[in-house]
Amino acid sequence: MPDGAQRSPTIPLETDEEIAQSFRPDRATYLRDNAWMAAAAMAGGMAILWAMGSPHVWTGAVGGLAAIGLRGWYMASEELAVRWDVTGTRLLGPGGRAIPLASIARLNRMGSIVQVITGAGDKHLIKYQKDANATRDALRRAAMQAGGAPQ
C-alpha cells in the first residue's frame, strides 16, 4: 500500500447512498498512545532484566523505547491513512469492509479505539479517535436510525 489508498473505503456507494460522516485517526492521539506503549515497554523491559539479575537494567528502557518508537514511526503512515465512512445504511471501512448498520450489536470504547461488533461476531476497530465517546455515540445513533439496537 504505497500511498495509503487501500486504507480508505473502496466499496462503491449504492444508488442514492451518501456519506453522512467520516472517521479518521487523530495524529496527536496516535502519538500519545504510542508514548504510553513506549512507557509500558520501557518499564516491562527493565522489570524483566531486574528479575533476571542483570546489572544493566537501564538497557530495558532503551530497548523498549527503541522498539515502540521504531514501530510507531514505521506504522504511522498506514495507521493515519485509515478512514471509516458512515452512510444511511452501512459502515464502510478499509479492506473492502461494508458493515450494515442494522447488524451492529455492540459498540465498545477502549481508550482511543471504538470496537464495532456485529451480530455475527465480526469485530472491527476504529483506532486513534480524538473523542472515542463521540465516535461511539455517532455510530450508535446511525445504527439505531438504520433499525439496529447496539449496546
MIROFI-828204 format. One record per residue: x, y, z of N, C-alpha, C, CB in turn. Coordinates in pm, whole numbers, padded with zeros to 5 digits, always signed. Glycine has a CB too. Example, Ala and Ser with C-alpha at 12.3 -4.5 7.8 and 13.67 -1.06 7.14 Angstrom:
+01319-00569+00780+01230-00450+00780+01320-00330+00780+01131-00447+00905;+01285-00225+00708+01367-00106+00714+01290+00003+00787+01408-00060+00572;
//
This chain:
+00084-00118+00000+00000+00000+00000+00088+00124+00000-00095+00000+00121;+00139+00162-00113+00235+00271-00119+00182+00405-00076+00287+00282-00254;+00060+00441-00112+00010+00575-00080-00108+00575+00015-00028+00645-00206;-00138+00462+00074-00248+00456+00170-00385+00447+00104-00244+00575+00258;-00389+00432-00030-00517+00430-00100-00606+00316-00053-00493+00420-00249;-00549+00204-00015-00628+00089+00028-00676+00105+00172-00545-00038+00015;-00636+00207+00240-00672+00226+00380-00804+00300+00395-00562+00301+00453;-00862+00344+00285-00992+00409+00287-01093+00316+00223-00988+00547+00213;-01221+00338+00247-01322+00251+00186-01307+00248+00033-01463+00296+00225;-01316+00129-00023-01304+00112-00168-01434+00060-00229-01190+00018-00201;-01532+00034-00147-01660-00017-00195-01740+00099-00251-01738-00090-00081;-01792+00083-00373-01872+00193-00430-02002+00214-00354-01902+00164-00578;-02045+00338-00351-02172+00370-00287-02286+00318-00372-02185+00522-00265;-02393+00278-00307-02512+00232-00377-02589+00354-00429-02603+00146-00284;-02684+00331-00517-02765+00439-00572-02833+00515-00458-02871+00383-00670;-02826+00645-00462-02885+00734-00361-02821+00721-00223-03032+00707-00349;-02705+00659-00214-02635+00647-00086-02531+00759-00078-02569+00506-00070;-02526+00825+00035-02430+00933+00056-02353+00910+00185-02502+01070+00061;-02233+00962+00190-02154+00955+00312-02206+01060+00409-02001+00976+00282;-02251+01015+00524-02305+01105+00626-02195+01157+00718-02413+01034+00708;-02096+01072+00746-01990+01110+00839-01869+01021+00814-02037+01099+00987;-01751+01077+00834-01627+01001+00821-01549+01007+00952-01541+01055+00704;-01477+00900+00980-01394+00894+01100-01251+00867+01057-01444+00784+01199;-01163+00958+01094-01020+00945+01065-00942+00946+01195-00972+01060+00970;-00826+00882+01196-00744+00886+01318-00686+01025+01342-00631+00782+01309;-00662+01055+01467-00604+01183+01508-00455+01164+01536-00678+01240+01635;-00371+01244+01472-00225+01230+01484-00178+01248+01630-00154+01333+01395;-00231+01346+01700-00189+01367+01839-00228+01248+01927-00253+01497+01895;-00344+01191+01902-00387+01073+01978-00296+00955+01946-00533+01038+01946;-00258+00939+01820-00166+00832+01779-00034+00847+01854-00142+00835+01626;+00020+00968+01858+00148+00991+01927+00134+00967+02078+00196+01135+01902;+00025+01012+02137+00003+00990+02280-00006+00842+02313-00124+01062+02326;-00084+00768+02234-00099+00624+02258+00034+00551+02244-00202+00564+02161;+00115+00592+02146+00246+00529+02129+00341+00566+02242+00306+00570+01995;+00328+00687+02296+00410+00726+02410+00376+00638+02533+00389+00876+02444;+00247+00611+02554+00207+00524+02664+00258+00381+02643+00055+00524+02679;+00251+00333+02518+00304+00199+02490+00455+00194+02515+00273+00157+02344;+00525+00300+02477+00670+00305+02498+00702+00302+02647+00732+00430+02432;+00627+00378+02725+00650+00380+02870+00629+00240+02930+00556+00482+02939;+00523+00172+02885+00497+00037+02935+00607-00060+02891+00359-00014+02885;+00653-00048+02766+00760-00135+02716+00890-00109+02791+00780-00114+02565;+00917+00016+02822+01038+00051+02896+01034-00011+03036+01055+00204+02905;+00921+00006+03104+00907-00050+03239+00914-00202+03235+00774-00004+03303;+00848-00262+03137+00849-00408+03125+00989-00462+03097+00754-00452+03014;+01060-00396+03008+01197-00439+02977+01288-00430+03098+01254-00355+02864;+01274-00321+03173+01356-00304+03293+01319-00409+03399+01338-00162+03350;+01189-00437+03415+01145-00536+03514+01198-00675+03480+00992-00538+03522;+01196-00710+03353+01246-00842+03311+01395-00853+03338+01218-00866+03162;+01470-00749+03302+01614-00753+03326+01645-00755+03476+01683-00633+03260;+01570-00682+03556+01590-00682+03701+01563-00822+03757+01498-00576+03770;+01452-00885+03710+01418-01019+03758+01522-01122+03719+01282-01060+03704;+01590-01099+03607+01695-01191+03563+01827-01165+03634+01714-01179+03412;+01833-01056+03710+01954-01024+03784+02059-00951+03701+02012-01148+03839;+02017-00889+03594+02113-00817+03509+02162-00690+03579+02048-00781+03373;+02290-00661+03569+02341-00536+03626+02311-00415+03535+02492-00547+03651;+02256-00440+03419+02231-00333+03322+02081-00317+03297+02305-00363+03188;+02009-00297+03405+01863-00285+03399+01821-00170+03307+01804-00264+03540;+01897-00063+03303+01864+00054+03225+01851+00023+03075+01969+00161+03246;+01915-00084+03028+01906-00116+02885+01765-00161+02846+02008-00224+02849;+01686-00206+02943+01547-00240+02914+01468-00118+02871+01481-00304+03037;+01497-00004+02934+01430+00120+02896+01468+00162+02755+01463+00233+02996;+01595+00150+02724+01643+00187+02590+01579+00096+02485+01799+00179+02582;+01578-00034+02513+01519-00130+02419+01370-00109+02399+01544-00270+02466;+01297-00086+02508+01153-00063+02498+01121+00062+02419+01092-00054+02635;+01196+00169+02448+01175+00295+02375+01207+00278+02227+01261+00407+02435;+01317+00212+02198+01356+00191+02058+01253+00106+01983+01494+00124+02051;+01206+00000+02047+01111-00089+01981+00980-00019+01948+01084-00210+02069;+00923+00050+02045+00795+00116+02022+00812+00240+01934+00729+00155+02156;+00922+00311+01951+00949+00427+01866+00961+00387+01720+01077+00497+01910;+01035+00281+01693+01052+00234+01555+00918+00184+01500+01157+00121+01548;+00844+00110+01580+00713+00062+01536+00619+00177+01505+00652-00029+01643;+00616+00275+01594+00529+00391+01574+00564+00468+01449+00537+00481+01694;+00693+00488+01426+00738+00561+01306+00702+00482+01180+00891+00587+01311;+00725+00351+01183+00701+00266+01067+00552+00256+01034+00759+00127+01092;+00469+00246+01134+00325+00225+01113+00246+00354+01096+00269+00148+01229;+00304+00469+01125+00229+00595+01125+00160+00623+00992+00321+00710+01159;+00231+00610+00881+00170+00645+00752+00051+00555+00721+00274+00635+00640;+00058+00429+00761-00052+00336+00735-00168+00362+00831-00004+00191+00748;-00140+00372+00958-00246+00389+01059-00319+00522+01043-00187+00379+01199;-00247+00628+01008-00309+00760+00998-00382+00781+00866-00205+00867+01016;-00372+00687+00772-00440+00698+00644-00577+00627+00644-00353+00640+00534;-00608+00557+00752-00733+00481+00759-00852+00577+00769-00732+00383+00879;-00957+00544+00697-01080+00623+00706-01199+00527+00709-01093+00724+00587;-01296+00556+00794-01422+00483+00801-01533+00581+00764-01445+00421+00944;-01626+00539+00681-01738+00623+00638-01870+00561+00682-01737+00642+00486;-01961+00647+00725-02096+00604+00761-02193+00660+00658-02135+00651+00906;-02277+00572+00604-02386+00616+00517-02516+00593+00593-02386+00537+00378;-02627+00606+00529-02754+00584+00597-02779+00438+00633-02865+00632+00512;-02705+00347+00567-02731+00204+00591-02608+00122+00623-02798+00146+00472;-02487+00176+00595-02367+00094+00611-02253+00173+00675-02322+00040+00477;-02163+00097+00737-02034+00148+00785-01931+00090+00689-02004+00109+00937;-01860+00177+00619-01763+00135+00519-01623+00159+00572-01784+00210+00386;-01538+00057+00559-01403+00069+00611-01299+00018+00513-01390-00005+00740;-01175+00019+00556-01065-00025+00470-01074-00174+00440-00932+00007+00536;-01008-00215+00334-01003-00356+00301-01136-00412+00252-00958-00434+00419;-01221-00328+00197-01348-00376+00144-01454-00405+00248-01325-00496+00066;-01438-00353+00367-01538-00378+00472-01663-00296+00447-01480-00346+00612;-01777-00362+00451-01908-00297+00440-01998-00363+00543-01969-00309+00293;-02025-00292+00651-02100-00346+00763-02237-00281+00764-02024-00323+00898;-02343-00359+00746-02477-00300+00758-02495-00242+00900-02588-00406+00727;-02539-00119+00908-02556-00056+01039-02652-00133+01127-02605+00088+01023;-02754-00193+01067-02853-00268+01145-02793-00394+01206-02972-00304+01057;-02675-00438+01157-02613-00561+01210-02518-00533+01326-02539-00633+01100;-02500-00407+01361-02410-00374+01471-02479-00409+01604-02369-00223+01468;-02415-00500+01679-02473-00545+01806-02415-00473+01926-02452-00694+01822;-02285-00441+01919-02219-00374+02032-02121-00270+01980-02146-00478+02122;-02106-00165+02059-02005-00062+02034-01931-00041+02165-02070+00073+01981;-01804-00077+02167-01724-00065+02289-01617+00041+02270-01660-00201+02326;-01588+00112+02375-01478+00208+02374-01364+00150+02455-01522+00347+02432;-01245+00149+02395-01124+00101+02462-01017+00207+02442-01078-00041+02405;-01008+00300+02534-00913+00410+02518-00956+00497+02401-00770+00357+02497;-00868+00509+02302-00898+00591+02185-00956+00508+02071-00773+00663+02137;-00994+00384+02099-01044+00291+01998-01193+00266+02021-00966+00158+02001;-01267+00258+01910-01407+00215+01916-01412+00079+01849-01505+00319+01847;-01458-00021+01923-01472-00156+01872-01617-00176+01826-01432-00263+01979;-01632-00217+01701-01763-00245+01643-01778-00396+01635-01781-00177+01501;-01883-00449+01698-01908-00593+01695-02044-00616+01631-01902-00655+01839;-02047-00701+01529-02172-00731+01461-02244-00846+01530-02147-00765+01313;-02368-00866+01493-02446-00977+01548-02384-01112+01515-02588-00972+01497;-02310-01120+01404-02243-01244+01365-02111-01264+01440-02218-01244+01215;-02071-01163+01517-01948-01174+01595-01825-01114+01530-01921-01314+01623;-01840-01054+01411-01726-00987+01347-01687-00865+01428-01759-00948+01200;-01556-00842+01440-01507-00729+01518-01421-00639+01431-01426-00777+01641;-01442-00508+01446-01368-00408+01369-01324-00298+01466-01456-00350+01252;-01207-00241+01442-01153-00136+01528-01141-00005+01452-01017-00177+01585;-01197+00099+01509-01178+00234+01458-01082+00299+01556-01317+00315+01444;-00957+00312+01515-00848+00347+01607-00815+00497+01610-00724+00270+01569;-00751+00535+01720-00691+00667+01741-00790+00781+01720-00573+00686+01647;-00907+00768+01780-01009+00872+01772-00983+00978+01880-01150+00812+01788;-00987+01102+01839-00964+01212+01933-01067+01209+02045-00969+01348+01861;-01192+01183+02010-01300+01170+02108-01373+01040+02079-01399+01294+02102;-01325+00931+02137-01382+00799+02111-01527+00790+02156-01300+00691+02181;-01564+00861+02261-01704+00861+02305-01795+00921+02199-01719+00938+02437;-01752+01032+02138-01832+01096+02033-01844+01005+01911-01770+01231+01993;-01736+00935+01876-01739+00842+01763-01838+00729+01792-01598+00785+01735;-01827+00671+01912-01918+00562+01950-02063+00609+01949-01880+00508+02090;-02088+00728+02003-02225+00780+02008-02280+00807+01868-02230+00908+02093;-02196+00859+01779-02241+00883+01641-02274+00753+01570-02132+00960+01562;-02193+00650+01592-02221+00519+01533-02347+00458+01592-02102+00424+01555;-02367+00475+01721-02488+00423+01786-02614+00490+01728-02482+00446+01940;-02608+00623+01711-02723+00694+01654-02751+00647+01511-02698+00846+01655;-02645+00633+01432-02661+00588+01292-02718+00447+01287-02527+00593+01217;-02670+00359+01372-02720+00222+01374-02866+00217+01417-02635+00135+01467;-02903+00297+01513-03041+00299+01560-03133+00354+01452-03053+00382+01688;-03089+00455+01378-03169+00509+01269-03186+00407+01157-03106+00637+01215;-03089+00316+01144-03097+00213+01039-03173+00089+01088-02955+00173+00993;-03226+00093+01208-03306-00019+01259-03231-00112+01352-03357-00097+01145;-03110-00079+01387-03033-00162+01480-03056-00118+01624-02884-00155+01447;-03004-00196+01715-03014-00162+01857-02884-00200+01926-03134-00234+01923;-02774-00131+01894-02646-00167+01955-02641-00131+02102-02532-00099+01881;-02568-00213+02178-02549-00186+02320-02432-00091+02338-02526-00317+02400;
//
